Amino acid sequence: MDPHVYGVSKIFPFLCYFLLFLTVSALPQNPSSKLSSSSSSNSSGINSNSVLVALLDSHYTELAELVEKALLLQTLEEAVGNHNITIFAPRNEALERQLDPEFKRFLLEPGNLKSLQTLLMFHIIPKRVGSSDWPSEKSKPARHATLCNDHLHLIGKSSGKKVVDSAEIVRPDDVIRPDGVIHGIERLLIPQSVQEDFNRRRNLRSISAVLPEGAPEVDPRTHRLKKPAAPVPAGAPPVLPIYDALAPGPSLAPAPAPGPGGPHHHFDGESQVKDFIKTLLHYGGYNEMADILVNLTSLATEMGRLVSEGYVLTVLAPNDEAMAKLTTDQLSEPGAPEQIIYYHIIPEYQTEESMYNAVRRFGKIKYDTLRLPHKVVAQEADGSVKFGSGDTSAYLFDPDIYTDGRISVQGIDGVLFPEEEKETVKKPTAAVKVVTKPRRGKLMEVACRMLGAFGQDSHFSTCQ
């Protein structure tokens, strides 16, 4: 055998083993773990037992809606996937009634999405802090970083209450999940940056829309400046009549005019109007009336502002059967639905008992309506109250559907229309047609005379 061939045959197996060793060493040491990690990263979903799912399904519905509007679901999913979290959830009443309407409107504007996200992430700590982990009253307040790179201070009171910044914990450990915990708090926590953004925006708005003020009035008897009127105390009846606080028509202004109470808002009129509309829907048979107030017109918002300024209202609500009798011509004219509903709103607080006692004592009663200058007539009929007369009359069908001291809703079985004033029509007199001969000018008369002097006939019609 050739020695060269023999050497190659001896070295070849060693080369094969060497290449196999390099190939095995290049492979991952634990392929199963790599595979599982890659598969887990691809299927990084939220577990149904997650604290984020519990927040969306909890009774903190207002906070859950704000989280969805702020487009924070993906951010919170990543936070839950990385570590446990603690959510301080304000109760619904704190976000519905106790929050400044201007501040809430500021948060929901599309241009202020960053402020809304900062506000919500200020309520979340990327660490699990249960009620047992709270500092005691003798220890120092615990300082924790939030998702918005700000800090919250957890304080323990001597009375046993737990406080986070300025809000008291009313539901400690309300929702407990493997990846987090939710504490219910009494009010909304507002970071300093969001408060500064809101103040800056409000100051710009007040500068850009300065109301003109008239010259100071001088008393002619004393030659001194007249003192301004005393401010209206909270809860007092409005000074101006309700018609001065009504919103102008849609062709004049897009928003209701401010009432006499200004921005004080002695009452939460929007919640009261929302409450009575929900009552109409739950009562049944008044869906058309609720649809007109909410969807077809902006009367629900206008009524809410009136009640917020201290006015009281009585709504005569036609049922669905009466609304179905309205024709297309009656609703097709611009502003027709508003005018119809205005005639069914009385600027007084009347119940079924008060109206029935009045018509029994006085026979006929005329109530003012928001449709000036028309009034609605009420009288006793068949042991009930009858509104209107003739074909457009309606009976008090469902009394006291809603009565809360500010708004009274009375169901009626017909749609009311004001009595139109009958115009006296005069018979047209026979017109006598008088044919007048066209008048000739002086220049034309001279031309006709000259043609006549020469014995020529004129072709002008005026010379004939």
C-alpha positions in Angstrom: 0.0 0.0 0.0 1.2 3.5 -0.8 2.4 5.2 2.4 0.8 8.5 1.3 -2.6 6.9 0.9 -2.2 5.1 4.2 -1.5 8.5 5.9 -4.6 10.1 4.5 -6.8 7.2 5.5 -5.5 7.5 9.1 -6.1 11.3 9.3 -9.5 11.4 7.6 -11.5 9.9 10.6 -9.9 12.5 13.0 -11.0 15.3 10.6 -14.5 14.0 10.6 -14.6 13.8 14.5 -13.2 17.4 14.7 -15.8 18.8 12.4 -18.6 17.1 14.3 -17.3 18.5 17.5 -17.4 22.1 16.1 -20.9 21.6 14.9 -22.2 20.4 18.2 -20.5 23.2 20.2 -22.0 25.8 17.9 -25.5 24.6 18.8 -27.4 26.1 21.8 -26.7 24.4 25.1 -30.5 24.2 26.0 -32.6 24.3 22.9 -35.8 23.5 24.7 -35.4 26.6 26.9 -34.7 28.7 23.9 -37.7 27.4 22.1 -40.0 27.9 25.1 -38.7 31.4 25.6 -39.3 32.3 21.9 -42.7 30.7 22.0 -43.6 32.6 25.2 -42.4 35.9 23.7 -44.6 35.3 20.6 -47.6 34.5 22.7 -47.2 37.3 25.2 -50.9 37.8 25.9 -52.8 39.0 29.0 -54.1 36.2 31.3 -57.8 36.3 32.1 -56.8 36.4 35.7 -54.8 39.6 35.2 -55.3 42.7 37.3 -55.8 44.6 34.0 -58.7 42.4 33.0 -60.1 42.8 36.5 -59.9 46.6 36.2 -61.9 46.6 33.0 -64.5 44.3 34.5 -64.7 46.0 37.9 -67.1 48.6 39.2 -64.5 51.3 38.5 -66.1 51.9 35.1 -65.3 55.5 34.8 -61.6 54.9 35.3 -61.7 51.9 32.8 -63.3 54.2 30.1 -60.6 56.8 30.6 -57.9 54.1 30.2 -59.4 53.0 26.9 -59.8 56.6 25.7 -56.1 57.3 26.6 -54.9 54.4 24.5 -53.0 53.0 27.5 -54.0 49.3 27.2 -50.8 48.3 25.4 -48.6 50.2 27.8 -50.3 48.6 30.8 -50.0 45.1 29.2 -46.2 45.7 29.0 -46.1 46.9 32.6 -48.1 43.8 33.8 -45.8 41.6 31.8 -42.7 43.0 33.4 -43.7 43.2 37.0 -46.5 43.4 39.5 -48.4 46.7 39.7 -50.6 48.6 42.2 -53.5 50.6 40.9 -55.2 53.4 42.9 -58.7 53.5 41.3 -60.9 56.5 42.1 -64.5 55.6 42.6 -67.1 56.6 40.0 -68.7 59.4 42.0 -65.3 61.2 42.1 -65.0 61.2 38.3 -68.7 61.9 37.6 -69.8 64.5 40.1 -66.9 65.7 42.2 -64.6 66.5 39.2 -64.5 70.0 37.8 -66.4 70.0 34.5 -63.8 72.2 32.8 -61.0 70.0 33.9 -62.8 66.9 32.7 -63.5 68.6 29.3 -59.8 69.5 29.2 -58.7 65.9 29.7 -61.1 64.5 27.0 -59.9 67.0 24.3 -57.9 65.2 21.6 -55.0 67.7 21.9 -54.5 66.9 25.6 -54.0 63.1 25.2 -50.6 63.3 26.8 -52.0 65.0 29.9 -54.6 62.3 30.2 -52.0 59.5 29.9 -49.8 61.2 32.5 -52.8 61.6 34.9 -53.8 57.9 34.6 -50.2 56.5 34.9 -49.8 58.7 38.0 -52.3 56.2 39.7 -50.1 53.1 38.9 -47.0 51.9 40.8 -44.8 49.3 39.1 -44.7 47.3 42.4 -47.1 45.3 44.4 -48.1 47.2 47.5 -50.8 45.6 49.6 -52.6 47.0 52.6 -50.2 44.9 54.8 -47.2 46.6 53.2 -48.5 50.1 54.2 -46.3 52.2 56.5 -47.5 52.6 60.0 -48.3 56.0 61.6 -45.0 56.0 63.5 -42.9 55.4 60.4 -42.0 57.8 57.7 -44.2 58.0 54.6 -43.2 55.5 51.9 -42.2 57.1 48.6 -42.9 55.1 45.4 -42.3 55.9 41.7 -45.2 55.8 39.3 -45.4 54.8 35.7 -45.2 58.5 34.7 -41.8 59.0 36.4 -43.5 60.8 39.3 -43.8 59.8 42.9 -46.6 59.0 45.3 -46.4 59.1 49.1 -48.1 56.4 51.2 -49.0 57.6 54.7 -50.5 55.8 57.6 -52.7 57.8 60.0 -53.1 57.3 63.7 -56.7 56.6 63.2 -55.8 53.5 61.2 -56.7 55.1 57.8 -54.4 54.7 54.9 -53.7 57.7 52.7 -52.0 58.0 49.3 -50.9 61.7 48.8 -54.2 63.6 49.3 -56.7 60.7 48.8 -57.9 58.3 51.4 -58.1 54.5 50.7 -61.7 53.6 51.0 -61.4 50.1 49.6 -58.1 48.6 50.5 -57.2 45.4 48.6 -60.4 45.7 46.6 -59.1 43.5 43.7 -56.3 41.1 44.3 -54.7 39.2 41.4 -51.4 37.3 40.9 -49.9 40.2 38.9 -51.3 43.2 40.9 -53.7 44.7 43.3 -56.3 47.5 43.1 -57.1 49.9 46.0 -60.2 52.1 45.8 -59.5 55.7 46.6 -62.0 58.5 47.4 -60.8 61.1 44.9 -58.7 61.6 41.7 -55.0 62.2 42.1 -53.7 65.0 39.9 -50.0 65.4 39.3 -48.4 68.8 39.3 -47.5 68.7 35.6 -51.1 68.1 34.5 -52.4 70.8 36.9 -49.9 73.3 35.4 -51.0 72.4 31.8 -54.6 72.9 32.7 -53.9 76.3 34.4 -51.9 77.4 31.4 -54.6 76.4 29.0 -57.3 78.1 31.1 -55.3 81.3 31.4 -54.8 81.4 27.6 -58.5 80.9 27.1 -59.5 83.7 29.5 -57.0 86.0 27.7 -58.3 85.2 24.3 -62.0 85.6 25.2 -62.2 88.7 27.4 -65.7 89.8 28.0 -66.3 93.5 27.4 -67.3 95.5 30.4 -69.3 98.7 30.2 -68.3 102.0 31.7 -68.9 102.5 35.4 -72.4 103.9 36.2 -72.6 107.2 38.2 -75.5 107.9 40.5 -76.9 111.3 39.3 -78.1 112.2 42.8 -74.9 111.7 44.7 -72.4 111.9 41.7 -70.7 108.8 43.0 -70.1 105.4 41.4 -72.9 102.9 41.9 -72.0 99.9 43.9 -72.2 96.6 42.1 -75.0 94.2 43.0 -74.4 91.8 45.8 -73.4 88.3 44.6 -76.1 85.6 44.6 -75.5 83.2 47.5 -75.2 79.5 46.7 -78.6 77.8 46.5 -80.6 81.0 46.1 -83.1 81.2 43.2 -81.7 82.9 40.1 -82.1 86.6 39.7 -82.8 86.7 36.0 -85.9 85.1 34.4 -85.4 81.7 32.8 -85.8 83.1 29.3 -82.6 85.2 29.7 -80.7 82.0 30.4 -82.0 80.0 27.5 -79.7 79.1 24.7 -80.1 81.0 21.5 -81.1 79.1 18.4 -78.5 77.0 16.4 -78.3 79.8 13.8 -77.2 82.3 16.4 -74.7 80.5 18.6 -73.4 76.9 18.8 -73.5 76.6 22.6 -76.0 77.6 25.3 -75.6 81.1 26.8 -74.3 81.2 30.4 -77.0 81.5 33.1 -77.1 84.1 35.9 -75.2 81.9 38.3 -72.0 81.9 36.2 -69.5 79.1 36.6 -70.5 78.3 40.2 -72.9 75.5 39.3 -74.9 75.3 42.5 -76.5 72.0 41.3 -75.3 69.1 39.2 -77.9 69.6 36.4 -76.3 67.3 33.9 -76.4 64.3 36.2 -80.1 65.1 37.1 -81.1 65.4 33.4 -79.2 62.1 32.6 -81.0 60.5 35.6 -84.5 61.5 34.5 -83.8 60.4 30.9 -82.7 57.0 32.2 -85.8 56.9 34.2 -87.9 57.5 31.1 -86.2 54.6 29.3 -86.6 52.2 32.3 -90.2 53.3 32.8 -91.1 52.3 29.2 -93.2 53.9 26.5 -91.2 57.2 26.3 -88.3 56.2 24.1 -89.2 58.8 21.4 -89.2 61.6 23.9 -85.8 60.5 25.2 -84.4 60.2 21.7 -85.5 63.7 20.8 -83.8 65.2 23.9 -80.5 63.4 23.4 -80.0 62.6 19.7 -82.2 64.8 17.6 -81.6 68.0 19.6 -79.3 69.4 22.2 -82.1 70.1 24.7 -80.8 67.6 27.3 -77.5 69.6 27.6 -79.5 72.9 27.7 -81.8 71.6 30.4 -78.8 70.4 32.4 -77.2 73.9 32.3 -80.5 75.5 33.4 -80.8 73.2 36.4 -77.2 73.8 37.3 -77.9 77.5 37.5 -80.8 77.0 39.9 -83.9 76.8 37.7 -86.6 74.3 38.1 -88.5 72.6 35.2 -91.6 70.5 34.7 -91.6 68.3 31.5 -94.9 67.2 30.0 -93.6 64.1 28.2 -95.8 62.6 25.4 -95.6 58.9 25.2 -94.5 56.9 22.1 -98.1 56.4 20.8 -98.6 60.2 20.7 -95.2 60.8 19.1 -96.0 58.3 16.4 -98.9 60.5 15.2 -96.6 63.4 14.4 -96.4 64.0 10.6 -93.3 64.6 8.6 -94.4 68.2 7.8 -94.5 68.9 11.5 -90.9 67.9 12.1 -89.3 68.8 8.8 -89.1 72.6 9.3 -85.8 73.8 10.9 -86.0 74.0 14.6 -89.4 72.3 14.7 -88.5 69.6 17.3 -87.0 72.2 19.6 -90.2 74.4 19.4 -92.4 71.3 20.1 -90.4 70.3 23.2 -90.2 73.9 24.4 -94.0 74.0 24.5 -93.9 70.9 26.8 -91.5 72.4 29.3 -92.9 74.6 32.2 -90.4 76.7 34.1 -92.0 75.7 37.4 -91.8 72.7 39.6 -95.3 71.0 39.5 -96.3 67.6 40.6 -99.5 65.7 39.8 -101.0 66.7 43.2 -100.2 70.4 42.8 -101.6 70.7 39.3 -104.8 68.7 40.2 -105.4 70.8 43.3 -104.9 74.0 41.2 -107.4 73.0 38.4 -109.9 71.9 41.0 -109.8 75.2 42.8 -109.6 77.6 39.9 -111.1 75.7 37.0 -108.5 76.6 34.3 -104.8 77.4 34.8 -102.4 78.8 32.3 -98.8 77.7 32.7 -95.9 79.5 31.1 -93.8 77.5 28.7 -90.3 77.9 27.3 -91.9 78.7 24.0 -92.6 82.4 24.3 -95.2 83.8 24.4 -97.4 80.7 24.3 -98.9 79.2 27.4 -100.5 75.8 28.0 -103.9 75.6 29.5 -104.8 73.0 32.1 -108.2 72.1 33.4 -109.9 69.3 35.3 -111.5 66.6 33.2 -112.7 63.1 34.3 -110.8 63.3 37.6 -107.5 64.1 35.9 -105.7 67.1 34.5 -106.3 67.9 30.8 -103.9 70.1 28.8 -104.8 72.0 25.7 -108.2 72.0 24.0 -109.9 70.5 21.0 -108.0 68.0 18.9 -104.6 68.9 20.4 -105.6 68.2 24.0 -103.8 65.6 26.2 -104.5 64.0 29.5 -102.1 63.5 32.4 -101.5 59.8 31.7 -98.5 58.7 33.8 -98.2 61.1 36.8 -94.9 61.8 38.6 -92.6 59.6 36.5 -89.6 61.5 37.9 -89.6 64.1 40.8 -86.4 65.1 42.5 -87.2 68.6 43.6 -85.6 70.2 40.5 -87.1 68.3 37.6 -90.6 66.9 37.4 -91.6 64.6 34.5 -95.3 64.1 33.9 -96.4 61.6 31.2 -99.2 62.7 28.8 -101.1 60.9 26.0 -100.8 63.5 23.3 -98.6 66.1 21.7 -99.5 69.7 22.5 -99.5 72.6 20.0 -100.2 76.2 20.8 -103.4 77.8 19.4 -102.5 79.7 16.3 -103.9 83.2 16.1 -106.6 83.4 13.5 -105.8 86.1 11.0 -108.7 88.1 9.5 -108.7 87.5 5.8 -110.1 90.5 3.8 -111.9 89.7 0.5 -110.0 91.2 -2.4 -111.9 93.9 -4.3 -112.3 93.7 -8.0 -109.5 95.7 -9.7 -110.5 97.9 -12.6 -108.0 97.9 -15.4 -107.3 101.4 -16.6 -105.4 101.7 -19.9 -103.3 104.9 -20.0 -102.2 106.4 -23.2 -98.4 106.7 -23.4 -97.2 110.2 -22.8 -95.0 111.8 -25.5 -92.0 113.8 -24.7 -91.5 117.4 -26.0 -88.8 116.3 -28.5 -91.1 113.7 -29.9 -93.9 116.3 -30.2 -91.7 118.6 -32.2 -90.7 115.8 -34.6 -94.3 114.8 -35.2 -95.2 118.4 -36.0 -92.4 118.8 -38.4 -93.4 115.6 -40.3 -97.0 116.8 -40.4 -95.9 120.2 -41.8 -94.1 118.5 -44.7 -97.1 116.3 -45.3 -95.3 113.0 -44.5 -96.8 110.2 -42.4 -94.8 109.2 -39.3 -93.9 105.6 -38.6 -93.6 106.3 -34.9 -96.5 104.8 -32.9 -96.5 107.8 -30.6 -97.4 110.2 -33.5 -100.4 108.1 -34.5 
